[in-house]
Amino acid sequence: MFEHFGKPFVAYTQRTRGPDGPLHAEAGYIRPTQDGSLELVIAQPTGVAEIYTGSQDKERLEFESAWIGLSPTAKQVNRVGRVIEVVDGCMRNELSMASVGQDFQWHLGAELHRVG
């Protein structure tokens, strides 16, 4: 979910579920900077906090991790990239990452279609 409160940021919340229940959740903010770039700040209940720098090109936002903070019990995450784009009315979200000994690679994707 994306929300705007009249301030210079967009709030972001994401929760996913599988057939057996909850899978993942995260929350954060997308903030524009004075030079026209973007920042994305995300916190996860798994003990991972992420700060990204990014850019916008029409209906595509692209982010690359600038800093990743880990709680003592979080799994190792070394690098994350995110792309959020709208194509033909469909919002796509892709995440690539390097973590737990794996090289930087595509990790997951989602497509959200407008209903109603």
N, C-alpha and C positions, 0 to 999 in steps of 0.2 A: 504494500500500500504506500502511496505517495501522498503527502499532505503539505499544504502551504498555509502558514498562519499570518501572512502579511509582513514577515521579517525576511531578511536576505538569506534564506535557506529553505530547503525542502526536506521535510522529515520522511524517513524511509523505514518501513517495517516489513519483515518477511517471515512467514511461517510456512513450513511445508509439512504435509502429512502423507503417509503411505497407508496401505491397506491395514497395517497393524498398529497405526497410531502416529504420533508426532515423530518427525525426522530431524528437523533443524529449525532454528530461529535466529534472527539477528535484527538489530535496530541501529539507526544512525541518521546522519544528515549529509546532504549535498549542499556545498557552499560555493558561490562564485567568488573569485578573487578580483582584485583591482586590475590585473593584467589580462582578464578575460578567460583565464584557466579555471578549473574547478578543483575543489577538495571534497573528498568523501571520508567521513569518519564513521566507523562501525564498531559495535561491541557485540560479542556473542556470549551466550551463557556457558559455552564450553571453555571459557577462560582466554579467549583470543580477542584482542583489541587491534584494530587496523586503521591506519591513516594512509590515504591515497592522494596522488595528484592526478589530474585528468584534463580532458579536453572535450569539447562538443563540436560536432560537425553535423549541422541540420538536425536530424532525428536520431543521432548516434552519440552516446556518451562512452568514453573509453577511459579507464582508470588503471594505474599501475601502483602497486604498493610502494610507499615511501618509508613506512615504519610498521613493524608488527610487534606488538607486546604480548607476552605469554604469561599466564599465571603459573605457579609452580606445578600444577597438575594438568596443564593444557598439552595437547599433542604438538610436536614441533611443526611450525609453518615457517617457511623461508621466504616465499615470494608468492604474490597473488596478483592476477590481472582480471579485470571485470569489464564487460561490454554490455551496455543496455541500449537497445535500439528499437525503433518502431518501423516495421516494414509491412506495407499493405494493411494497416490497422491492427497488426499483431505486435505486441510488445515481446521482445526476445531478451533474455538475460543469460549471459554465458560467463562462466568462471573457469579460469585456468590457475593452476597452482603448483608450487614445489613444496612438498611436505613429507614428513616421516621417511626420509631417504629416497624419495622419488624426484626425478628431474621435473622441470617446469613443463606442464602438459595440460590439455583440456581435462577438466574435472567434472563439470556438469552444465546443463543448460535447461532452460524452461521457456515455454511459449505461453503467453497469456492472451486470450481472445476476449474481446468485449462481449458481454452478454446483455441483452435487452436494449 
